[in-house]
Amino acid sequence: MEDALAAQLTNRSNKQVRTQISMAVMKNQIDQQEAQAAALVKMIQNSSLDGTGQIVNRTA
C-alpha cells in the first residue's frame, strides 16, 4: 500500500514537472514570436512604398 502511494505521488510530481517545463517552453516561444512581430511591425512602419512595389530609400 505504501509503495503504491509513493508511486502515485512520484508520478504526480513527474507530471507537474513536465507540465511546468512545457509551459516554460511555450512561454519562451510566445516571447520570441512577440519580439519577431514587433520587429516586423517596426520594419513595416519604417518603410514606404512608391506604388511600384519598390521600397523607397528616404535617406538618399
C-alpha positions as CSV (number, residue, x, y, z in Angstrom):
1,M,0.0,0.0,0.0
2,E,2.8,2.4,0.9
3,D,4.6,1.6,-2.3
4,A,1.6,2.3,-4.4
5,L,1.0,5.6,-2.6
6,A,4.7,6.6,-3.1
7,A,4.5,5.6,-6.8
8,Q,1.4,7.7,-7.3
9,L,3.0,10.7,-5.6
10,T,6.1,10.3,-7.7
11,N,4.1,10.1,-10.9
12,R,2.1,13.1,-10.0
13,S,5.3,15.0,-9.2
14,N,6.8,14.0,-12.6
15,K,3.7,15.1,-14.4
16,Q,3.8,18.5,-12.6
17,V,7.5,18.9,-13.6
18,R,6.7,18.0,-17.2
19,T,3.8,20.5,-17.3
20,Q,6.0,23.2,-15.9
21,I,8.7,22.6,-18.4
22,S,6.2,22.6,-21.3
23,M,4.7,25.8,-20.1
24,A,8.1,27.4,-19.8
25,V,9.0,26.3,-23.4
26,M,5.7,27.6,-24.7
27,K,6.1,31.0,-22.9
28,N,9.6,31.2,-24.4
29,Q,8.2,30.6,-27.9
30,I,5.5,33.2,-27.4
31,D,8.0,35.7,-26.2
32,Q,10.1,35.1,-29.3
33,Q,7.1,35.4,-31.6
34,E,6.1,38.7,-29.9
35,A,9.7,40.0,-30.4
36,Q,9.7,39.0,-34.1
37,A,6.2,40.5,-34.6
38,A,7.4,43.8,-33.0
39,A,10.5,43.8,-35.3
40,L,8.3,43.2,-38.3
41,V,5.9,46.0,-37.4
42,K,8.8,48.3,-36.9
43,M,10.3,47.4,-40.2
44,I,7.0,48.0,-42.0
45,Q,6.5,51.3,-40.3
46,N,10.0,52.4,-41.3
47,S,9.5,51.6,-45.0
48,S,7.3,53.3,-47.5
49,L,6.1,52.2,-50.9
50,D,6.0,54.4,-54.0
51,G,3.3,52.4,-55.7
52,T,5.6,50.3,-57.8
53,G,6.3,47.7,-55.2
54,Q,9.8,49.0,-54.6
55,I,10.9,50.3,-51.2
56,V,11.8,54.0,-51.3
57,N,15.1,54.9,-49.7
58,R,14.1,58.1,-47.7
59,T,17.6,58.7,-46.5
60,A,19.1,59.2,-50.0
